[in-house]
Amino acid sequence: MNIRASILPVILLAAVLAGCSSSAPLSKRDNFAYLYGKSGAQMPLQARVHHLSSDHSRVYYKLNTKDLLYKSDGSGGPFHAVVRISYESYDAFGSSALLDSASTIIDDETNEPGEDKELIGSMDLRRKEQRSFILKIMARDLNRDQQSTVFLRVDKDGISDRQYFMPVDTAHGLPFFSDHFKAGRVRVRCETCAGRTLTVTHHPANSTMPAPVFNTASTAKSPSARIDSTFHVSVNADGLFTMDLTLPGSYRIGADSLSENGYYLHSVAEAYPLVVTPDDLLKPLRYITSNQEYDRLAKSPDVRQAVERFWIDAAGDRERGREAIRIYYGRVENANRHFTAEAEGWRTDRGLVHIIFGVPTSIYKTDLAETWIYGEENNLMSLTFTFKRRNGTFIDNDMVLERDPLLKGAWYRNVESWRNGRVYQN
């Protein structure tokens, strides 16, 4: 991800209202389907936590000005967007007790309300006890009463923990909100590592595809298990160092090469998370094509044209084919934004289910699992998918589907629906 030249400086916090929140507590039965649905796409919010020391942390957030409503008072003066940023912390997703909360009001002023700029700010995060907890971060556009929400797990203290590391923009020193970058050089900040030498292990890119949802013979291997090289980086006195991500794959940065703890950077294709290149269009079709069909598309002299022709033929006419393309690859991009772990989001188990089945009716979360339900709960016709956090994983977002042979019929019905240009929607 590249930061645009038009990025705004970190916003000065106008007012912090600590310990007061009108939000309802988290519950094991809260429906989190909105996190991956259309509401989150209307005003995308990105956030990350950075530990500056063992007792000082900061939560960074990013919005785009194009997603906010700017209003004028009618006097010909500047336009204003007014946004409330707030956070709440809980022991776990099932907790009813609010540990802490804070909020701030942002008043962004401009004479050109149509500008497309990144709006980045930060809030101090209290960590009174050295333990992990769930952080709920919310942004509400007060001009249109629209809200987006992000959940993060805040790691307990430990000098090799990933949240002590943060990739930053070289020109402005502001954070990136992804750990996935196209090949190149990336600046990283780790204040607690100042003056130290860190060990980096490189793990080759994993190109495996998830098996169908009914294939219980599929074994989910631990990500980045193989190390093909090891090297060291020196952190300067300001806590900054530079990583060269020329080789595709994952880079683990830590105190030594033996532990799985540490911070991971990932080198991905240039267009990620968007679907832009012919390769981006082709690969997700593996979910709904036969081996022969896929090979024929891959060997076509014009892959982009061949993929378009596949969809038009499937749908029966150009208009329906283009609508299927828009929805299918829209889900691919949405999966990349929400489910990326070591692999791009579309190549994960949740990405697979999201692309084929769409956004669930209900999503229930715990610290270690997500349950997706399509249709009414307790209805015999509904579908349930359970994802569990991979054992020994280094990324919270890395979840594995509990595959079930009873899902075979639903899988083939929906694949066939796509192959006929009919979109499965709830």
Phi and psi in degrees as a GROMACS rama.xvg file:
@    title "Ramachandran Plot"
@    xaxis  label "Phi"
@    yaxis  label "Psi"
@TYPE xy
-106.423  137.253  ASN-2
-81.3027  130.998  ILE-3
-69.9592  155.462  ARG-4
-65.0881  -20.5271  ALA-5
-87.4727  10.5107  SER-6
-60.7634  141.541  ILE-7
-85.5251  153.925  LEU-8
-65.7758  163.468  PRO-9
-58.7515  132.504  VAL-10
-77.3801  137.09  ILE-11
-71.6226  132.303  LEU-12
-72.2907  123.257  LEU-13
-74.7731  -40.8722  ALA-14
-160.869  132.411  ALA-15
-114.094  120.336  VAL-16
-106.833  93.8004  LEU-17
-84.8214  144.616  ALA-18
73.4693  10.7002  GLY-19
-129.428  125.099  CYS-20
-152.314  140.798  SER-21
-97.5767  2.8077  SER-22
-70.351  149.002  SER-23
-75.1475  149.478  ALA-24
-65.8929  157.532  PRO-25
-67.184  151.26  LEU-26
-139.92  151.343  SER-27
-60.8583  -21.4452  LYS-28
-106.303  13.7647  ARG-29
-64.3081  137.413  ASP-30
-91.2598  114.37  ASN-31
-100.525  17.6643  PHE-32
-60.8354  -27.2467  ALA-33
-62.7693  -23.0227  TYR-34
-62.7591  -32.5268  LEU-35
-109.925  4.39139  TYR-36
-95.7286  -162.195  GLY-37
-69.4985  -31.4682  LYS-38
-62.2657  -37.7056  SER-39
-70.0959  -24.5455  GLY-40
-80.1922  -16.7776  ALA-41
-73.2939  -34.2309  GLN-42
-141.618  73.8262  MET-43
-58.3058  130.123  PRO-44
-115.677  132.094  LEU-45
-119.129  147.2  GLN-46
-152.401  154.138  ALA-47
-153.312  156.192  ARG-48
-108.428  138.311  VAL-49
-130.33  125.645  HIS-50
-88.9659  115.591  HIS-51
-82.6513  -26.7421  LEU-52
-157.67  -174.879  SER-53
-68.6084  -18.7059  SER-54
-130.338  13.4603  ASP-55
-134.617  115.61  HIS-56
-129.872  162.161  SER-57
-140.337  139.286  ARG-58
-105.71  124.623  VAL-59
-101.804  147.294  TYR-60
-137.999  154.51  TYR-61
-140.7  133.425  LYS-62
-127.588  163.043  LEU-63
-107.829  135.641  ASN-64
-61.7432  -28.3052  THR-65
-66.5133  -18.402  LYS-66
-93.5583  -1.82669  ASP-67
-104.978  154.97  LEU-68
-95.6514  118.683  LEU-69
-100.01  131.407  TYR-70
-121.856  149.193  LYS-71
-112.505  154.554  SER-72
-81.8325  2.18875  ASP-73
89.5075  -1.67  GLY-74
-92.1426  3.62336  SER-75
89.197  3.27525  GLY-76
-81.4327  -169.522  GLY-77
-68.4777  164.32  PRO-78
-95.4293  148.633  PHE-79
-128.539  135.561  HIS-80
-107.605  132.531  ALA-81
-119.208  119.281  VAL-82
-129.973  134.768  VAL-83
-100.752  122.694  ARG-84
-104.671  129.941  ILE-85
-143.379  158.891  SER-86
-136.414  154.423  TYR-87
-135.536  143.346  GLU-88
-120.135  142.272  SER-89
-136.292  154.826  TYR-90
-59.942  -42.032  ASP-91
-160.67  174.588  ALA-92
-65.0674  -28.2622  PHE-93
-89.1617  3.06498  GLY-94
-75.4368  144.241  SER-95
-102.597  -12.5201  SER-96
-95.5541  125.134  ALA-97
-79.3458  122.142  LEU-98
-78.8209  -41.0323  LEU-99
-165.638  158.937  ASP-100
-156.803  156.954  SER-101
-160.38  158.416  ALA-102
-150.957  162.296  SER-103
-146.3  150.311  THR-104
-106.75  128.231  ILE-105
-107.272  129.704  ILE-106
-118.79  99.9103  ASP-107
-95.9886  125.712  ASP-108
-109.77  138.021  GLU-109
-153.836  155.665  THR-110
-96.4535  -6.46834  ASN-111
-128.216  87.1718  GLU-112
-66.121  -13.7973  PRO-113
-87.7225  3.59285  GLY-114
-63.7144  150.496  GLU-115
-115.917  93.093  ASP-116
-127.645  158.843  LYS-117
-91.8102  129.086  GLU-118
-106.836  108.277  LEU-119
-118.662  136.797  ILE-120
-148.837  -178.395  GLY-121
-150.849  158.09  SER-122
-136.321  140.188  MET-123
-67.0758  143.159  ASP-124
-119.293  122.555  LEU-125
-79.9791  133.874  ARG-126
-129.831  80.0621  ARG-127
-69.8776  -30.5297  LYS-128
-123.767  145.028  GLU-129
-83.0118  81.0345  GLN-130
-148.309  163.358  ARG-131
-82.1031  151.391  SER-132
-156.866  168.54  PHE-133
-96.5342  131.374  ILE-134
-112.41  123.921  LEU-135
-104.072  118.121  LYS-136
-113.897  129.624  ILE-137
-128.019  142.154  MET-138
-124.779  123.461  ALA-139
-120.033  121.272  ARG-140
-77.9577  107.172  ASP-141
-73.9186  -17.0005  LEU-142
-75.7594  -23.4003  ASN-143
-131.043  5.12938  ARG-144
53.802  53.9965  ASP-145
-123.478  139.88  GLN-146
-131.962  145.547  GLN-147
-124.241  150.365  SER-148
-134.669  141.493  THR-149
-131.332  139.884  VAL-150
-111.813  135.008  PHE-151
-130.649  147.238  LEU-152
-93.2522  127.834  ARG-153
-95.6521  121.465  VAL-154
-71.5532  149.929  ASP-155
-70.2122  167.439  LYS-156
-66.2218  148.756  ASP-157
166.506  125.847  GLY-158
-64.5955  -21.4852  ILE-159
-95.6309  2.38765  SER-160
-63.5068  147.163  ASP-161
-62.4625  -28.6234  ARG-162
-79.8979  1.29387  GLN-163
-81.887  -11.2573  TYR-164
-109.148  144.164  PHE-165
-151.365  122.776  MET-166
-71.0332  138.966  PRO-167
-131.575  153.97  VAL-168
-72.7754  125.667  ASP-169
-62.5365  -39.06  THR-170
-71.6874  -36.1834  ALA-171
-117.839  -14.1468  HIS-172
74.3358  14.1637  GLY-173
-92.795  154.552  LEU-174
-74.3051  149.72  PRO-175
-87.157  152.142  PHE-176
-108.557  18.6743  PHE-177
-140.529  153.093  SER-178
-104.845  14.8936  ASP-179
-113.459  125.001  HIS-180
-136.245  152.021  PHE-181
-73.0578  160.739  LYS-182
-52.5613  134.123  ALA-183
157.352  -161.87  GLY-184
-106.471  137.819  ARG-185
-129.761  132.354  VAL-186
-87.7348  135.484  ARG-187
-126.747  141.626  VAL-188
-112.419  134.597  ARG-189
-150.445  93.8906  CYS-190
-60.4537  -37.4251  GLU-191
-74.6963  -9.33391  THR-192
-98.6595  3.41624  CYS-193
-52.1847  128.917  ALA-194
80.8826  2.52058  GLY-195
-99.8269  164.254  ARG-196
-108.446  126.925  THR-197
-110.247  152.804  LEU-198
-97.9312  133.96  THR-199
-117.988  129.209  VAL-200
-112.463  136.372  THR-201
-102.588  132.563  HIS-202
-117.197  122.37  HIS-203
-60.3095  151.987  PRO-204
-60.7604  138.42  ALA-205
-100.143  116.509  ASN-206
-105.213  13.6864  SER-207
-68.0463  151.695  THR-208
-106.639  145.509  MET-209
-67.8548  144.467  PRO-210
-75.9203  161.148  ALA-211
-55.0912  158.467  PRO-212
-66.9616  -14.0256  VAL-213
-100.956  -6.38927  PHE-214
-82.8582  88.8651  ASN-215
-73.185  -12.5914  THR-216
-75.7712  -12.6149  ALA-217
-67.2374  132.718  SER-218
-112.557  127.898  THR-219
-86.8111  104.69  ALA-220
-75.6353  151.326  LYS-221
-63.4021  132.075  SER-222
-67.1119  151.582  PRO-223
50.7786  41.5773  SER-224
-72.2612  -32.609  ALA-225
-95.5463  135.024  ARG-226
-108.681  125.317  ILE-227
-107.912  -8.97685  ASP-228
-163.238  157.41  SER-229
-136.886  137.618  THR-230
-149.756  -179.683  PHE-231
-126.233  151.913  HIS-232
-128.796  146.153  VAL-233
-103.862  132.753  SER-234
-96.7086  130.431  VAL-235
-78.3203  179.54  ASN-236
-65.955  -19.5712  ALA-237
-89.8249  2.58875  ASP-238
80.8311  25.2362  GLY-239
-117.218  144.479  LEU-240
-150.442  163.695  PHE-241
-116.207  135.858  THR-242
-110.778  135.904  MET-243
-99.2967  114.411  ASP-244
-104.667  37.0262  LEU-245
-59.7535  -43.0504  THR-246
-79.9654  133.314  LEU-247
-66.3688  152.034  PRO-248
127.542  -158.905  GLY-249
-116.455  145.524  SER-250
-121.443  117.466  TYR-251
-98.4582  128.455  ARG-252
-114.849  124.771  ILE-253
-164.647  -172.011  GLY-254
-72.9844  -27.2663  ALA-255
-150.792  177.568  ASP-256
-95.5799  -2.05162  SER-257
-91.7218  -37.8084  LEU-258
-76.6936  148.753  SER-259
-84.0257  -12.0877  GLU-260
-69.3181  163.422  ASN-261
128.467  -170.869  GLY-262
-110.772  137.84  TYR-263
-115.545  133.134  TYR-264
-111.714  148.524  LEU-265
-128.505  133.552  HIS-266
-98.1485  118.062  SER-267
-125.178  175.931  VAL-268
-62.5226  153.074  ALA-269
-60.2205  -37.8903  GLU-270
-78.5935  -17.3064  ALA-271
-49.9865  137.543  TYR-272
-90.1175  6.76251  PRO-273
-83.2549  159.596  LEU-274
-99.6815  107.985  VAL-275
-128.729  -49.2725  VAL-276
-84.1988  162.473  THR-277
-55.8095  -36.2999  PRO-278
-64.6728  -38.7229  ASP-279
-62.5088  -35.9144  ASP-280
-73.9532  -37.2287  LEU-281
-73.8993  -51.2842  LEU-282
-58.7179  -42.8375  LYS-283
-66.1683  -14.7807  PRO-284
-69.2882  -12.4391  LEU-285
-59.7988  -25.714  ARG-286
-68.6255  -25.2788  TYR-287
-124.915  8.03553  ILE-288
-115.6  157.545  THR-289
-78.5899  168.611  SER-290
-60.158  -41.868  ASN-291
-66.6712  -42.8146  GLN-292
-62.4054  -45.2406  GLU-293
-63.6608  -43.9686  TYR-294
-61.9523  -39.889  ASP-295
-64.2107  -42.1097  ARG-296
-64.7495  -41.94  LEU-297
-65.667  -30.8437  ALA-298
-91.7935  0.760215  LYS-299
-65.2918  141.788  SER-300
-64.5562  -23.2828  PRO-301
-131.578  90.9298  ASP-302
-62.5713  -41.7904  VAL-303
-60.0004  -45.9849  ARG-304
-66.4164  -36.7834  GLN-305
-66.4497  -40.0596  ALA-306
-65.3017  -42.9769  VAL-307
-61.9152  -41.1755  GLU-308
-65.3809  -36.3556  ARG-309
-57.3394  -46.2786  PHE-310
-71.2105  -38.7674  TRP-311
-65.7031  -41.5875  ILE-312
-65.0591  -38.691  ASP-313
-64.8266  -42.7814  ALA-314
-82.5012  -23.5502  ALA-315
98.8555  -19.0724  GLY-316
-156.533  165.784  ASP-317
-65.9609  -41.4063  ARG-318
-64.4674  -47.558  GLU-319
-67.0308  -35.0976  ARG-320
-63.1061  -42.9266  GLY-321
-68.504  -32.7575  ARG-322
-66.4188  -40.7093  GLU-323
-63.7128  -40.63  ALA-324
-60.0057  -45.9708  ILE-325
-60.0522  -44.2396  ARG-326
-74.65  -44.4414  ILE-327
-61.0647  -50.1053  TYR-328
-79.081  -20.2659  TYR-329
-63.9958  -38.2851  GLY-330
-68.9969  -35.5246  ARG-331
-60.001  -48.1009  VAL-332
-65.439  -39.5773  GLU-333
-63.719  -39.7629  ASN-334
-62.41  -40.2348  ALA-335
-61.2571  -38.4745  ASN-336
-72.2911  -33.557  ARG-337
-102.959  -30.5194  HIS-338
-116.055  3.6425  PHE-339
-62.3318  131.976  THR-340
-126.426  -110.237  ALA-341
-74.5701  -47.0816  GLU-342
-86.4405  157.011  ALA-343
-57.5504  149.45  GLU-344
-54.9907  -35.317  GLY-345
-69.3662  -19.4125  TRP-346
-97.6028  12.7738  ARG-347
-98.8849  169.505  THR-348
-63.4577  -43.3027  ASP-349
-67.0813  -36.1396  ARG-350
-62.728  -41.7701  GLY-351
-57.1399  -50.1455  LEU-352
-66.845  -40.1818  VAL-353
-61.6091  -43.1268  HIS-354
-66.9038  -45.2772  ILE-355
-78.9244  -37.0357  ILE-356
-110.064  -14.6584  PHE-357
86.6552  -165.849  GLY-358
-79.1438  129.703  VAL-359
-66.2806  161.863  PRO-360
-67.3064  -40.4087  THR-361
-139.196  143.248  SER-362
-131.042  127.868  ILE-363
-118.112  135.466  TYR-364
-119.901  144.796  LYS-365
-127.323  -177.504  THR-366
-62.3173  -29.2275  ASP-367
-119.47  2.35638  LEU-368
-154.934  162.162  ALA-369
-133.356  139.332  GLU-370
-117.853  123.942  THR-371
-107.571  130.583  TRP-372
-123.213  126.4  ILE-373
-104.956  117.131  TYR-374
99.5183  -174.319  GLY-375
-74.8257  139.777  GLU-376
-61.4096  146.022  GLU-377
66.3433  7.96693  ASN-378
-88.2566  133.926  ASN-379
-62.1916  -22.267  LEU-380
-89.1545  -7.13329  MET-381
-75.7963  159.496  SER-382
-114.164  138.832  LEU-383
-126.783  129.46  THR-384
-121.77  130.567  PHE-385
-116.067  125.803  THR-386
-113.971  133.94  PHE-387
-121.358  144.704  LYS-388
-61.4534  132.825  ARG-389
-64.3803  133.863  ARG-390
-63.0033  133.946  ASN-391
73.5917  9.37149  GLY-392
-72.7513  157.955  THR-393
-104.076  0.950824  PHE-394
-129.218  129.026  ILE-395
-58.5138  -31.7425  ASP-396
-81.7281  0.380085  ASN-397
-89.1553  103.558  ASP-398
-126.344  145.062  MET-399
-116.318  135.612  VAL-400
-76.5744  136.555  LEU-401
-81.508  99.1341  GLU-402
-72.4269  148.296  ARG-403
-139.729  123.591  ASP-404
-57.5558  -25.9456  PRO-405
-69.4923  -12.0954  LEU-406
-86.7855  -1.13454  LEU-407
-61.0465  -45.5396  LYS-408
-62.0409  -44.4731  GLY-409
-63.8881  -37.9388  ALA-410
-61.4322  -51.445  TRP-411
-69.0278  -32.2453  TYR-412
-61.9952  -43.3315  ARG-413
-76.7449  -34.3308  ASN-414
-62.7393  -43.7043  VAL-415
-64.6865  -35.1076  GLU-416
-60.7235  -45.8611  SER-417
-62.3587  -41.2336  TRP-418
-67.6071  -16.8552  ARG-419
-102.172  12.4747  ASN-420
72.6968  16.4765  GLY-421
-103.44  126.347  ARG-422
-88.5731  127.179  VAL-423
-77.4113  120.513  TYR-424
-136.397  147.375  GLN-425
